[in-house]
Amino acid sequence: MKLSKTYSENSILDDIKAGGSQLNKALGFMYSSYYGLLESIILKNSGNEDDAADVIQDTFLAFVKMVQDGRFRKEAGVKSMLYSIVRNLWITEIRKRKSTQNRHEIFEQGNDVEVEGVSVEIEKIENQKLILSLFESIGKKCKSILISFYYENLSMKDIMEKEDFSSEQVLRNKKYKCLKSLIEKVNGNVILAKSVKNALQND
């Protein structure tokens, strides 16, 4: 897709808010314009191309969510915001992999754009990944119900029809059992339980 050189940041934001084909246009522009820069951040700091692809995908998803939720207030430009998000996501991943502090000390102390909401969005991403992995462990039907309710924001009526339940009450009973199973998975782990609670509240 050939994109105009006059595609402004305001146009990017407007298209993201519009959704649909306009959102795809904005994402296409951001991928073609910023992917190389964002990838270089990962590659220069112990990551590989697969790492970069995963983190950049999460970065764009986080940015789109911020714009659509009205939490991007233009305190930084689009490019700076994407840089900040990808950098913080990669630092989080590095820490998760228990890399040595000295190896990444310069990277973690580098200059960065302080933007309100970035750390919140990163926490959401991490919590969502945790939740989805837990959903996998409680069965296919439970996973489908909970994703439909918490992530797709479907009504109980819509989920009932989608999952072929005989009534909303039967569905509510099943959802309750699914959540009970989820709670049992994290029972006794305060940190894990808190992350689960935060993820479900955020969505």
C-alpha positions in Angstrom: 0.0 0.0 0.0 1.4 3.3 -1.0 0.9 5.9 1.7 1.0 9.6 1.4 4.0 11.5 2.8 1.5 14.0 4.2 -0.1 11.4 6.5 -0.1 13.5 9.7 -0.1 12.3 13.3 -3.6 13.8 13.7 -4.7 11.7 10.8 -3.1 8.6 12.3 -5.0 9.2 15.6 -8.3 9.9 13.8 -8.0 6.7 11.8 -7.2 4.6 14.8 -10.3 6.0 16.6 -12.4 5.4 13.5 -11.5 1.7 13.5 -12.2 -0.7 10.6 -10.3 0.0 7.3 -9.1 3.3 8.6 -7.5 1.6 11.6 -5.8 -0.8 9.2 -4.5 2.1 7.2 -3.0 3.7 10.3 -1.4 0.4 11.4 0.0 -0.1 7.9 1.6 3.3 8.0 3.0 2.8 11.5 4.5 -0.6 10.6 6.1 0.7 7.5 7.4 3.9 9.1 8.4 2.8 12.6 9.0 -1.0 12.6 12.7 -0.7 11.7 13.3 1.8 14.5 11.5 -0.3 17.1 13.1 -3.5 15.9 16.6 -1.9 16.3 15.8 -1.2 20.0 15.3 -4.9 20.6 18.1 -6.2 18.4 20.7 -3.8 20.0 19.7 -5.0 23.5 20.1 -8.8 23.4 16.9 -9.6 21.5 16.4 -11.3 18.1 13.9 -10.8 15.3 11.3 -13.0 16.8 11.5 -11.1 20.1 11.1 -7.9 18.2 8.1 -9.1 16.2 6.3 -10.1 19.4 7.1 -6.9 21.4 6.3 -4.6 18.5 2.9 -6.3 18.0 2.2 -5.7 21.7 3.4 -2.2 21.4 1.0 -1.3 18.5 -1.9 -3.0 20.3 -1.1 -1.0 23.5 -0.9 2.2 21.5 -4.2 1.6 19.7 -5.9 0.8 23.0 -4.6 4.0 24.5 -5.8 6.1 21.6 -9.2 4.5 21.4 -9.7 4.8 25.2 -8.8 8.5 25.1 -5.7 8.1 27.2 -3.2 9.4 24.7 -3.1 13.1 25.2 -0.3 14.0 22.8 2.2 14.6 25.6 4.6 13.0 23.1 4.5 12.3 19.4 3.4 9.0 18.0 7.0 8.0 17.3 8.2 8.9 20.8 5.2 7.1 22.4 5.9 3.9 20.4 9.6 4.1 21.3 8.7 4.5 25.0 6.2 1.6 25.0 8.5 -0.8 23.1 11.5 0.0 25.3 9.6 -0.5 28.5 8.0 -3.7 27.3 11.4 -5.1 26.4 12.9 -4.0 29.7 10.0 -5.9 31.4 10.8 -9.0 29.3 14.5 -8.8 30.0 13.7 -8.7 33.8 11.4 -11.7 33.4 14.2 -13.6 31.8 16.4 -12.8 34.8 19.2 -11.2 32.7 22.0 -9.8 34.7 21.7 -6.2 35.8 25.1 -5.1 34.5 24.4 -6.4 31.0 21.4 -4.1 30.6 22.4 -1.3 33.0 23.1 1.2 30.2 19.9 0.3 28.4 17.7 0.7 31.4 19.3 4.0 32.4 18.9 5.5 28.9 16.9 8.6 28.1 13.2 8.0 27.7 10.1 9.9 27.3 8.1 10.0 30.5 4.5 9.4 29.4 1.6 9.0 31.7 -0.2 5.7 31.1 2.7 3.7 29.5 3.4 1.7 32.7 -0.3 1.1 33.2 -0.7 -0.2 29.7 2.4 -2.5 30.1 1.0 -3.9 33.3 -2.3 -4.6 31.5 -0.5 -6.5 28.8 1.4 -8.6 31.3 -1.8 -9.4 33.3 -3.7 -10.3 30.1 -1.0 -12.7 29.0 -1.1 -14.3 32.5 -4.9 -14.6 32.4 -5.0 -16.1 28.9 -2.5 -18.7 30.0 -4.6 -19.6 33.0 -7.7 -19.8 30.8 -5.9 -22.5 28.8 -5.6 -24.5 31.9 -9.3 -24.6 32.9 -10.7 -26.1 29.7 -11.7 -25.0 26.2 -15.3 -24.2 27.0 -14.4 -22.1 30.1 -11.7 -20.3 28.1 -14.2 -19.4 25.3 -16.8 -18.1 27.8 -14.4 -16.0 29.8 -12.7 -14.5 26.8 -16.1 -13.7 25.3 -17.2 -12.0 28.6 -14.0 -10.2 29.7 -12.2 -9.6 26.4 -14.8 -9.4 23.7 -17.3 -7.6 26.1 -20.2 -9.8 24.8 -23.5 -9.8 26.7 -24.7 -12.9 28.5 -27.4 -13.3 25.8 -24.8 -13.1 23.0 -22.5 -15.6 24.8 -25.5 -17.9 25.4 -26.3 -18.0 21.7 -22.6 -18.2 20.7 -21.9 -21.2 23.0 -25.3 -22.8 22.5 -26.5 -22.8 26.1 -30.2 -23.4 26.8 -30.6 -20.3 29.0 -28.7 -17.4 30.5 -29.0 -19.0 33.9 -27.3 -22.2 32.7 -24.6 -20.0 31.2 -24.2 -18.0 34.5 -23.8 -21.2 36.4 -21.1 -22.4 34.0 -19.3 -19.1 34.2 -19.4 -19.3 38.0 -17.8 -22.7 37.9 -15.2 -21.5 35.5 -14.2 -18.6 37.7 -14.2 -20.9 40.7 -11.7 -23.2 38.9 -9.6 -20.1 38.0 -9.6 -19.0 41.7 -8.5 -22.5 42.8 -5.6 -22.3 40.3 -4.2 -19.2 42.1 -5.3 -20.0 45.6 -2.5 -19.4 48.1 -0.5 -17.2 45.7 -1.2 -13.6 46.7 0.8 -12.0 43.9 -0.8 -14.3 41.2 -4.3 -13.7 42.6 -3.8 -9.9 42.5 -2.6 -10.1 38.9 -5.7 -12.1 38.0 -8.0 -9.6 39.8 -6.3 -6.7 38.0 -6.6 -8.3 34.6 -10.3 -9.0 35.0 -11.0 -5.5 36.3 -9.0 -3.9 33.5 -11.2 -5.6 30.9 
